[in-house]
Amino acid sequence: MIKEKHYQNPLDAQTGFEVNEEFTRFNQKNDVFNRAVWDDSVRSEKVRQFFESYFTDLANFRKVEGFTHRDYALRNAAWYIADFTADLLEASHDRKEGFLDTYTMFREGATVRKIDGTPAENSADVKRAGRFLGADAVGICQYDERWIYTHNYSRNRQIDKPNDLPDDLPNVVVIANEMDYDAIKTVPSALSGAATGQGYSKDIISVLSLTQYIRNLGYRAVASLNDTALSIPLAIQAGLGQYGRHGLLITPEFGPRVRIAKIFTDMPLAPDTPLDFGVTEFCTICRRCTDACPIRAISNGEPSTERYSISNIAGVKKWTINADKCFKFWTNQGTDCSICIRVCPYNKDMTKFQNRAWRWLAGTRFRRVALWLDKKLKYGGRKTASWWWNR
C-alpha cells in the first residue's frame, strides 16, 4: 500500500478525486486485457478469436451491417500504426511499446538545453507545438505517483516487469485526440472500431513527435500511450476534462470521444488548472450510458469504492465499470464496444453553436432541461455502416 502521506493530493479538491487509506497503486498485470492472457476467469476461445481478428484474414466476417470484410479491413487499417509500433520490439526486446511499455524510438536530443523561457512560456510553446504536430488538445499537470503502475507486464513471459519510468520527471504533458464522430454513430460494429484505432494512431504520431520536440530542446522526455500509468486521472489533473459515469474522460470539445497519451518530462512547465464545466452534476442525474449498456456494466448509483474485480483500482471513490462484463461483450461481438460513448449526451459536434449552447445549459441548474432536450432531439441514435460508407 502506498505510504499514508502520499495517498492524497491537494489537487483532489479540484479534480473531485476521493482517495482513502485503502488506496493501492495499480499493477498493469491486472488490466483486463492482460488478464486475458493469464487469468482463466477472463481468457477463453472467444478472447483468442477477438485478438486474432486484428489480423484481417482471421476475422469472422459476417453479412451483418458493420461486420463485413470491408468493415474489418478498415478497422484493422486504422489500427495499423498502433499495432506496428507495439509489435516492433516485442520479439527482440520484450517491449510492447505504447500498450505495455513506454516508447523508445527516438533520436538523441540536443546536448544543450534551451533555458531562456519561463515555465509558463515553455508550456505555451509545448501546447502550440503539440497542436501543430497533430494533438487535438494538450494539457499539463505535475507527476502524481498514485497513478503510476507498480509494475509493467510481459505478455510473452506472463510475468511482472519493473516499471522503468524514472521518478524524477516532475511534469506530465497530456494530449487527447478525437475519435471520428460519424464512425462512432455506427457503434457497435467493426467499422466503429476504426474510430478507436484512428484515435490511437493519431495519438502515437503526435506524442512521438512532441516528445522528440522536447528532447530537441535538451530535456528528458518519456512518451506513453496506454502503458505505465493511468491516463484518465492525469488528463483530469491536466485540465482536459472531467470524469463521467461511464468511467471515461469527458472533454468540452469532444465529450468522451477521445484517446489519451502522455509525456513525462523534466522540462520546466506550468501546470494547468482542472476544469469544472458541470459534468459531475450532470452525470448524477443522467443514466443514458447505464441504460444503453447491454450487459449492465455501468453503475446506476452514486460513486463508491466498490470493486467488481482486480481490474478496478482500490481506495478511490468513483463511478466504477465492471471491466470483466464489458470485455466479455467485446469478445462476443468480435470488436470493441463504444455504446456508452455513442449515447453520452456530451458526444456532440461542438463546432456547432447549438451544441455548445447545449453544453452550457448542461452545466447550469437547468441541466434536467438539457437532458430532456438531448432525448427529445434523439441524439446518440445508432446509424448503419452503409450510412457511413455512403456519406
Backbone hydrogen bonds in HBPLUS format (Angstrom, degrees):
<---DONOR---> <-ACCEPTOR-->    atom                        ^
c    i                          cat <-CA-CA->   ^        H-A-AA   ^      H-
h    n   atom  resd res      DA  || num        DHA   H-A  angle D-A-AA Bond
n    s   type  num  typ     dist DA aas  dist angle  dist       angle   num
A0006-HIS N   A0003-LYS O   2.84 MM   3  5.49 156.4  1.90 122.0 130.0     1
A0007-TYR N   A0004-GLU O   3.25 MM   3  5.54 164.0  2.28 111.2 115.6     2
A0012-ASP N   A0009-ASN O   2.81 MM   3  5.52 168.3  1.82 129.1 133.3     3
A0014-GLN N   A0011-LEU O   2.89 MM   3  5.50 143.9  2.02 116.7 126.7     4
A0015-THR N   A0011-LEU O   3.08 MM   4  6.40 152.9  2.16 150.0 158.4     5
A0016-GLY N   A0012-ASP O   2.84 MM   4  5.54 144.2  1.97 145.1 150.9     6
A0317-LYS N   A0018-GLU O   2.79 MM 299  5.21 169.4  1.80 158.9 161.3     7
A0020-ASN N   A0315-GLY O   2.93 MM 295  5.28 159.0  1.97 146.1 153.1     8
A0023-PHE N   A0020-ASN O   3.02 MM   3  5.73 161.5  2.06 124.7 127.4     9
A0150-THR N   A0026-PHE O   2.90 MM 124  6.06 155.2  1.96 139.7 148.0    10
A0030-ASN N   A0027-ASN O   2.87 MM   3  5.77 160.0  1.91 130.2 134.7    11
A0028-GLN N   A0151-HIS O   3.40 MM 123  6.06 155.6  2.46 148.2 147.9    12
A0031-ASP N   A0028-GLN O   3.08 MM   3  5.47 168.7  2.09 115.2 118.7    13
A0034-ASN N   A0031-ASP O   2.96 MM   3  5.32 123.7  2.28 107.4 121.6    14
A0035-ARG N   A0031-ASP O   2.85 MM   4  6.14 154.2  1.91 155.5 164.2    15
A0036-ALA N   A0032-VAL O   3.16 MM   4  6.29 128.9  2.44 131.0 141.9    16
A0037-VAL N   A0034-ASN O   2.89 MM   3  5.43 161.9  1.92 114.6 120.8    17
A0039-ASP N   A0035-ARG O   2.72 MM   4  4.88 159.6  1.76 141.5 146.3    18
A0042-VAL N   A0039-ASP O   2.94 MM   3  5.56 163.2  1.97 119.5 125.1    19
A0043-ARG N   A0039-ASP O   2.92 MM   4  6.10 170.9  1.93 167.2 167.5    20
A0048-ARG N   A0044-SER O   3.10 MM   4  6.45 159.8  2.14 147.1 151.8    21
A0049-GLN N   A0045-GLU O   2.99 MM   4  6.27 161.7  2.03 150.1 154.7    22
A0050-PHE N   A0046-LYS O   2.85 MM   4  6.06 148.6  1.95 143.9 153.2    23
A0051-PHE N   A0047-VAL O   3.06 MM   4  6.40 164.8  2.08 160.0 160.4    24
A0052-GLU N   A0048-ARG O   2.98 MM   4  6.17 157.8  2.03 148.7 155.8    25
A0053-SER N   A0049-GLN O   2.96 MM   4  6.04 131.7  2.20 141.2 152.2    26
A0053-SER N   A0050-PHE O   3.21 MM   3  5.28 136.4  2.41  96.6 108.3    27
A0054-TYR N   A0051-PHE O   3.32 MM   3  5.97 166.2  2.34 113.7 117.7    28
A0055-PHE N   A0052-GLU O   2.87 MM   3  5.58 164.5  1.89 123.1 127.3    29
A0058-LEU N   A0055-PHE O   2.71 MM   3  5.62 158.3  1.76 138.3 145.0    30
A0059-ALA N   A0056-THR O   3.04 MM   3  5.20 163.6  2.06 110.5 115.8    31
A0062-ARG N   A0067-PHE O   2.85 MM   5  5.46 157.6  1.90 142.8 147.0    32
A0067-PHE N   A0064-VAL O   3.02 MM   3  5.61 161.9  2.05 146.3 145.7    33
A0190-ALA N   A0066-GLY O   2.88 MM 124  5.66 134.0  2.09 136.3 147.5    34
A0191-LEU N   A0066-GLY O   3.33 MM 125  5.45 143.7  2.47 137.3 145.3    35
A0072-TYR N   A0068-THR O   3.08 MM   4  6.45 166.1  2.10 160.7 163.0    36
A0073-ALA N   A0069-HIS O   2.87 MM   4  5.99 152.6  1.94 149.4 158.1    37
A0074-LEU N   A0070-ARG O   3.11 MM   4  6.34 153.5  2.18 143.9 149.3    38
A0075-ARG N   A0071-ASP O   2.95 MM   4  6.22 165.8  1.97 150.4 154.9    39
A0076-ASN N   A0072-TYR O   2.92 MM   4  6.00 172.6  1.92 152.4 154.2    40
A0077-ALA N   A0073-ALA O   3.05 MM   4  6.13 140.9  2.21 134.3 145.1    41
A0078-ALA N   A0074-LEU O   2.89 MM   4  6.12 155.9  1.95 154.0 159.8    42
A0079-TRP N   A0075-ARG O   3.10 MM   4  6.42 138.6  2.28 141.0 152.5    43
A0080-TYR N   A0077-ALA O   3.09 MM   3  5.02 155.5  2.15 100.9 108.6    44
A0083-ASP N   A0079-TRP O   2.85 MM   4  6.00 167.9  1.87 166.9 171.1    45
A0084-PHE N   A0080-TYR O   2.73 MM   4  5.81 165.8  1.75 157.8 162.3    46
A0085-THR N   A0081-ILE O   3.04 MM   4  6.10 172.9  2.05 149.9 152.0    47
A0086-ALA N   A0082-ALA O   3.06 MM   4  6.09 147.1  2.17 138.2 147.8    48
A0087-ASP N   A0083-ASP O   2.92 MM   4  6.04 147.4  2.03 148.1 156.0    49
A0088-LEU N   A0084-PHE O   3.11 MM   4  6.01 126.1  2.41 142.4 155.0    50
A0090-GLU N   A0087-ASP O   3.32 MM   3  5.16 154.8  2.39  99.2 106.5    51
A0093-HIS N   A0089-LEU O   2.84 MM   4  5.30 153.9  1.91 137.4 145.3    52
A0095-ARG N   A0089-LEU O   3.35 MM   6  5.41 167.1  2.37 112.9 115.1    53
A0094-ASP N   A0090-GLU O   3.03 MM   4  4.37 130.8  2.28 116.5 120.9    54
A0099-PHE N   A0096-LYS O   3.26 MM   3  5.97 158.2  2.31 130.8 137.2    55
A0100-LEU N   A0096-LYS O   2.79 MM   4  5.19 161.5  1.82 172.9 166.4    56
A0101-ASP N   A0096-LYS O   3.12 MM   5  5.60 140.9  2.28 130.2 126.4    57
A0098-GLY N   A0101-ASP O   2.67 MM   3  5.72 161.8  1.71 174.2 167.6    58
A0226-ASN N   A0098-GLY O   2.78 MM 128  5.82 154.8  1.84 163.2 155.2    59
A0103-TYR N   A0223-ALA O   3.04 MM 120  5.50 165.5  2.06 148.8 153.5    60
A0106-PHE N   A0104-THR O   2.86 MM   2  5.79 131.6  2.10 112.4  97.3    61
A0110-ALA N   A0215-ARG O   2.99 MM 105  6.46 143.6  2.12 134.0 139.1    62
A0114-LYS N   A0217-LEU O   2.93 MM 103  5.47 152.0  2.01 156.9 155.0    63
A0122-ASN N   A0118-THR O   2.78 MM   4  6.02 161.5  1.81 160.6 166.4    64
A0123-SER N   A0119-PRO O   2.91 MM   4  6.07 155.0  1.97 145.2 151.8    65
A0124-ALA N   A0120-ALA O   3.05 MM   4  6.31 157.0  2.10 144.9 150.6    66
A0125-ASP N   A0121-GLU O   2.98 MM   4  6.26 155.4  2.05 147.2 153.9    67
A0126-VAL N   A0122-ASN O   2.87 MM   4  6.14 162.2  1.90 153.6 158.2    68
A0127-LYS N   A0123-SER O   2.95 MM   4  6.16 160.5  1.99 151.8 156.7    69
A0128-ARG N   A0124-ALA O   2.98 MM   4  6.14 159.6  2.02 145.8 151.7    70
A0129-ALA N   A0125-ASP O   2.83 MM   4  6.01 166.4  1.84 155.0 159.1    71
A0130-GLY N   A0126-VAL O   2.79 MM   4  5.86 154.1  1.85 142.9 151.0    72
A0131-ARG N   A0127-LYS O   3.00 MM   4  6.19 161.5  2.04 149.3 152.6    73
A0132-PHE N   A0128-ARG O   3.08 MM   4  6.28 158.7  2.13 145.7 152.0    74
A0133-LEU N   A0129-ALA O   2.86 MM   4  6.06 146.0  1.98 146.9 156.7    75
A0135-ALA N   A0130-GLY O   2.91 MM   5  5.45 161.7  1.95 151.9 145.7    76
A0134-GLY N   A0131-ARG O   3.20 MM   3  5.27 163.0  2.24 104.5 107.6    77
A0136-ASP N   A0176-ALA O   3.18 MM  40  5.91 129.2  2.45 140.3 154.4    78
A0137-ALA N   A0176-ALA O   3.07 MM  39  5.13 131.7  2.31 150.9 152.4    79
A0176-ALA N   A0137-ALA O   2.95 MM  39  5.13 152.3  2.03 140.4 143.9    80
A0139-GLY N   A0174-VAL O   2.83 MM  35  5.19 161.4  1.86 155.1 161.2    81
A0174-VAL N   A0139-GLY O   2.76 MM  35  5.19 167.0  1.78 151.3 155.3    82
A0272-ASP N   A0140-ILE O   2.80 MM 132  5.42 172.8  1.81 143.5 143.7    83
A0141-CYS N   A0172-VAL O   2.94 MM  31  5.29 161.1  1.97 151.8 158.1    84
A0172-VAL N   A0141-CYS O   2.79 MM  31  5.29 163.4  1.82 160.6 156.6    85
A0143-TYR N   A0170-PRO O   2.81 MM  27  5.04 164.6  1.83 129.3 129.6    86
A0147-TRP N   A0144-ASP O   3.17 MM   3  6.17 154.6  2.24 130.6 133.5    87
A0148-ILE N   A0145-GLU O   3.09 MM   3  5.33 165.5  2.11 113.1 117.6    88
A0230-LEU N   A0147-TRP O   2.82 MM  83  5.26 157.5  1.87 152.9 159.2    89
A0149-TYR N   A0228-THR O   2.88 MM  79  5.52 167.3  1.90 139.2 143.1    90
A0152-ASN N   A0161-LYS O   2.88 MM   9  4.94 152.8  1.95 144.5 148.9    91
A0161-LYS N   A0152-ASN O   2.76 MM   9  4.94 158.1  1.81 133.7 131.4    92
A0154-SER N   A0159-ILE O   2.92 MM   5  5.48 168.8  1.94 166.5 170.3    93
A0158-GLN N   A0154-SER O   2.68 MM   4  5.31 121.7  2.02 132.1 148.5    94
A0171-ASN N   A0265-THR O   3.14 MM  94  5.42 162.5  2.17 168.8 167.2    95
A0265-THR N   A0171-ASN O   2.90 MM  94  5.42 165.9  1.92 153.3 156.4    96
A0173-VAL N   A0263-ILE O   2.77 MM  90  4.94 160.2  1.81 147.5 151.9    97
A0263-ILE N   A0173-VAL O   2.71 MM  90  4.94 144.5  1.83 142.2 153.7    98
A0175-ILE N   A0261-ALA O   2.86 MM  86  5.34 165.9  1.88 145.7 150.6    99
A0261-ALA N   A0175-ILE O   3.02 MM  86  5.34 157.6  2.07 146.0 149.8   100
A0177-ASN N   A0259-ARG O   2.91 MM  82  5.37 155.5  1.97 150.6 158.7   101
A0259-ARG N   A0177-ASN O   2.92 MM  82  5.37 145.8  2.04 143.7 154.5   102
A0179-MET N   A0257-ARG O   2.89 MM  78  5.38 156.0  1.95 137.9 137.3   103
A0184-ILE N   A0180-ASP O   3.17 MM   4  6.31 154.4  2.24 146.1 152.8   104
A0185-LYS N   A0182-ASP O   3.08 MM   3  5.18 135.5  2.28  97.4 109.9   105
A0186-THR N   A0183-ALA O   3.03 MM   3  5.59 159.9  2.07 114.0 120.2   106
A0187-VAL N   A0184-ILE O   3.19 MM   3  5.49 167.9  2.20 115.0 116.7   107
A0383-LYS N   A0185-LYS O   2.82 MM 198  5.45 164.3  1.84 134.8 138.7   108
A0193-GLY N   A0190-ALA O   3.04 MM   3  5.07 127.9  2.33  95.3 109.6   109
A0194-ALA N   A0191-LEU O   2.90 MM   3  5.46 154.4  1.96 112.9 121.1   110
A0195-ALA N   A0192-SER O   2.93 MM   3  5.47 142.7  2.07 111.2 120.7   111
A0197-GLY N   A0193-GLY O   3.12 MM   4  6.47 166.6  2.14 151.8 154.0   112
A0198-GLN N   A0194-ALA O   2.82 MM   4  5.90 157.9  1.86 145.9 152.8   113
A0199-GLY N   A0195-ALA O   2.96 MM   4  6.07 153.8  2.03 139.2 146.1   114
A0200-TYR N   A0196-THR O   3.02 MM   4  6.36 159.5  2.06 154.3 159.1   115
A0201-SER N   A0197-GLY O   2.88 MM   4  6.08 162.4  1.91 150.5 155.9   116
A0202-LYS N   A0198-GLN O   2.91 MM   4  6.13 157.7  1.96 150.7 156.2   117
A0203-ASP N   A0199-GLY O   2.97 MM   4  6.18 152.4  2.05 141.8 150.0   118
A0204-ILE N   A0200-TYR O   2.87 MM   4  6.19 158.1  1.92 155.2 160.2   119
A0205-ILE N   A0201-SER O   3.14 MM   4  6.40 167.2  2.15 150.6 152.9   120
A0206-SER N   A0202-LYS O   3.07 MM   4  6.24 169.7  2.08 152.3 155.3   121
A0207-VAL N   A0203-ASP O   2.74 MM   4  5.82 164.8  1.76 158.1 163.2   122
A0208-LEU N   A0204-ILE O   2.96 MM   4  5.87 164.2  1.99 147.9 152.6   123
A0209-SER N   A0205-ILE O   3.13 MM   4  6.10 158.7  2.17 139.5 146.0   124
A0210-LEU N   A0206-SER O   2.88 MM   4  5.92 162.3  1.91 146.6 152.1   125
A0211-THR N   A0207-VAL O   2.96 MM   4  5.93 152.5  2.04 137.8 145.6   126
A0212-GLN N   A0208-LEU O   3.04 MM   4  6.22 156.4  2.09 143.3 149.5   127
A0213-TYR N   A0209-SER O   2.99 MM   4  6.29 147.3  2.10 142.8 152.0   128
A0214-ILE N   A0210-LEU O   3.07 MM   4  6.40 159.2  2.12 149.2 152.9   129
A0215-ARG N   A0211-THR O   2.96 MM   4  6.24 158.9  2.01 150.8 157.1   130
A0216-ASN N   A0212-GLN O   2.78 MM   4  5.95 143.0  1.92 142.6 153.5   131
A0217-LEU N   A0214-ILE O   3.08 MM   3  5.16 144.4  2.21  97.9 108.6   132
A0219-TYR N   A0214-ILE O   3.38 MM   5  5.94 161.5  2.41 148.0 144.3   133
A0218-GLY N   A0215-ARG O   2.95 MM   3  5.15 159.1  1.99 108.1 113.7   134
A0266-ASP N   A0220-ARG O   3.36 MM  46  5.83 149.7  2.46 140.8 144.7   135
A0222-VAL N   A0264-PHE O   2.80 MM  42  5.09 152.3  1.87 145.6 155.1   136
A0264-PHE N   A0222-VAL O   2.91 MM  42  5.09 156.3  1.96 147.3 149.5   137
A0224-SER N   A0262-LYS O   2.84 MM  38  5.28 151.3  1.93 171.9 170.2   138
A0262-LYS N   A0224-SER O   2.88 MM  38  5.28 170.3  1.89 151.8 154.0   139
A0229-ALA N   A0227-ASP O   2.72 MM   2  5.88 144.7  1.84 103.5  97.8   140
A0235-ALA N   A0231-SER O   2.90 MM   4  6.13 155.0  1.97 155.4 163.5   141
A0236-ILE N   A0232-ILE O   2.96 MM   4  6.20 155.5  2.02 156.6 162.7   142
A0237-GLN N   A0233-PRO O   2.99 MM   4  6.23 159.6  2.03 146.9 152.3   143
A0238-ALA N   A0234-LEU O   2.89 MM   4  6.06 136.2  2.09 139.6 152.1   144
A0240-LEU N   A0235-ALA O   3.06 MM   5  5.54 166.4  2.08 163.5 159.6   145
A0239-GLY N   A0236-ILE O   3.11 MM   3  5.30 161.3  2.15 108.6 111.9   146
A0242-GLN N   A0250-ILE O   2.93 MM   8  5.27 154.0  2.00 144.4 145.5   147
A0250-ILE N   A0242-GLN O   2.71 MM   8  5.27 162.4  1.74 160.9 166.8   148
A0244-GLY N   A0248-LEU O   2.95 MM   4  5.45 151.2  2.04 155.3 164.6   149
A0247-GLY N   A0244-GLY O   2.91 MM   3  5.38 155.5  1.97 120.1 122.4   150
A0251-THR N   A0255-GLY O   2.81 MM   4  4.58 176.2  1.82 117.2 116.1   151
A0255-GLY N   A0251-THR O   2.91 MM   4  4.58 134.2  2.13 130.9 133.7   152
A0257-ARG N   A0254-PHE O   3.17 MM   3  5.53 158.5  2.22 131.4 132.1   153
A0282-PHE N   A0278-GLY O   3.03 MM   4  6.18 154.7  2.09 148.7 156.6   154
A0283-CYS N   A0279-VAL O   2.76 MM   4  5.94 171.6  1.76 164.8 166.3   155
A0284-THR N   A0280-THR O   3.06 MM   4  6.16 137.7  2.24 139.6 150.6   156
A0285-ILE N   A0282-PHE O   3.08 MM   3  5.60 138.7  2.26 109.5 119.2   157
A0286-CYS N   A0282-PHE O   3.00 MM   4  6.12 133.2  2.23 144.0 157.9   158
A0291-ASP N   A0287-ARG O   2.83 MM   4  5.90 172.1  1.84 160.8 162.4   159
A0292-ALA N   A0288-ARG O   3.05 MM   4  6.07 145.7  2.17 139.8 149.1   160
A0293-CYS N   A0289-CYS O   3.04 MM   4  6.02 137.9  2.22 145.4 153.6   161
A0296-ARG N   A0293-CYS O   3.31 MM   3  5.25 171.2  2.31 108.3 109.7   162
A0322-ASN N   A0297-ALA O   2.92 MM  25  4.83 167.0  1.94 143.0 147.4   163
A0304-SER N   A0318-LYS O   3.03 MM  14  5.26 160.1  2.07 126.9 120.6   164
A0318-LYS N   A0304-SER O   2.93 MM  14  5.26 161.9  1.97 135.6 130.1   165
A0312-ASN N   A0309-SER O   3.12 MM   3  5.88 160.3  2.16 121.6 123.4   166
A0326-CYS N   A0322-ASN O   3.06 MM   4  6.28 166.7  2.08 154.6 158.9   167
A0327-PHE N   A0323-ALA O   2.90 MM   4  5.99 171.8  1.91 151.5 153.4   168
A0328-LYS N   A0324-ASP O   3.07 MM   4  6.17 153.4  2.14 142.8 150.4   169
A0329-PHE N   A0325-LYS O   3.10 MM   4  6.40 152.1  2.18 148.9 155.4   170
A0330-TRP N   A0326-CYS O   3.16 MM   4  6.55 154.5  2.23 146.6 153.7   171
A0331-THR N   A0327-PHE O   3.00 MM   4  6.34 165.4  2.02 155.9 157.7   172
A0332-ASN N   A0328-LYS O   2.99 MM   4  6.16 151.1  2.07 145.8 153.9   173
A0333-GLN N   A0329-PHE O   3.13 MM   4  6.33 148.3  2.23 149.3 156.0   174
A0334-GLY N   A0330-TRP O   2.93 MM   4  6.07 128.4  2.20 145.3 160.3   175
A0341-ILE N   A0338-SER O   2.98 MM   3  5.18 127.4  2.26 101.6 115.6   176
A0342-ARG N   A0338-SER O   2.96 MM   4  6.33 162.2  1.99 157.4 162.4   177
A0343-VAL N   A0339-ILE O   3.02 MM   4  6.25 164.7  2.04 161.6 163.4   178
A0347-ASN N   A0344-CYS O   2.80 MM   3  5.36 163.1  1.83 122.8 128.6   179
A0348-LYS N   A0346-TYR O   2.93 MM   2  5.64 123.5  2.26 110.5  94.0   180
A0352-LYS N   A0349-ASP O   3.20 MM   3  6.12 170.0  2.21 123.3 126.3   181
A0355-ASN N   A0352-LYS O   3.11 MM   3  5.53 131.2  2.35 107.7 119.9   182
A0356-ARG N   A0352-LYS O   3.17 MM   4  6.54 151.3  2.25 151.2 159.8   183
A0357-ALA N   A0353-PHE O   2.86 MM   4  6.14 151.8  1.94 153.2 162.0   184
A0358-TRP N   A0354-GLN O   3.00 MM   4  6.20 145.0  2.12 131.4 140.8   185
A0359-ARG N   A0355-ASN O   2.96 MM   4  6.23 156.1  2.02 142.5 148.4   186
A0360-TRP N   A0356-ARG O   3.03 MM   4  6.32 153.7  2.10 144.1 150.6   187
A0361-LEU N   A0357-ALA O   3.01 MM   4  6.28 162.0  2.04 148.4 153.0   188
A0362-ALA N   A0358-TRP O   2.85 MM   4  6.14 153.3  1.92 153.8 161.6   189
A0363-GLY N   A0360-TRP O   3.02 MM   3  5.27 142.8  2.16 103.6 114.8   190
A0364-THR N   A0361-LEU O   3.07 MM   3  5.34 163.3  2.10 114.9 116.4   191
A0367-ARG N   A0364-THR O   3.22 MM   3  5.67 128.9  2.50 121.4 120.4   192
A0369-VAL N   A0366-PHE O   2.93 MM   3  5.38 132.1  2.16 109.6 122.3   193
A0370-ALA N   A0366-PHE O   3.23 MM   4  6.71 150.9  2.31 144.8 153.3   194
A0371-LEU N   A0367-ARG O   2.90 MM   4  6.23 153.5  1.98 148.7 155.6   195
A0372-TRP N   A0368-ARG O   2.95 MM   4  6.14 155.5  2.01 140.5 147.1   196
A0373-LEU N   A0369-VAL O   2.86 MM   4  6.11 158.0  1.91 150.7 156.7   197
A0374-ASP N   A0370-ALA O   2.99 MM   4  6.20 155.1  2.05 146.3 152.8   198
A0375-LYS N   A0371-LEU O   3.17 MM   4  6.48 157.0  2.22 147.3 152.3   199
A0376-LYS N   A0372-TRP O   2.82 MM   4  6.00 163.6  1.85 153.0 158.6   200
A0377-LEU N   A0373-LEU O   2.86 MM   4  5.91 161.3  1.89 153.9 157.2   201
A0379-TYR N   A0374-ASP O   3.22 MM   5  5.71 165.8  2.24 163.9 166.0   202
A0378-LYS N   A0375-LYS O   3.06 MM   3  4.96 153.7  2.14 100.1 108.1   203
A0387-TRP N   A0384-THR O   3.15 MM   3  5.19 125.4  2.47  94.7 108.2   204
A0388-TRP N   A0384-THR O   3.35 MM   4  6.80 152.4  2.43 143.0 149.0   205
A0388-TRP N   A0385-ALA O   3.02 MM   3  5.11 113.9  2.47  96.5 111.8   206
A0389-TRP N   A0385-ALA O   2.91 MM   4  6.26 165.8  1.93 158.2 161.5   207
A0390-ASN N   A0386-SER O   2.96 MM   4  5.95 146.3  2.07 143.0 151.0   208
A0391-ARG N   A0388-TRP O   3.22 MM   3  5.39 161.8  2.25 107.0 112.6   209
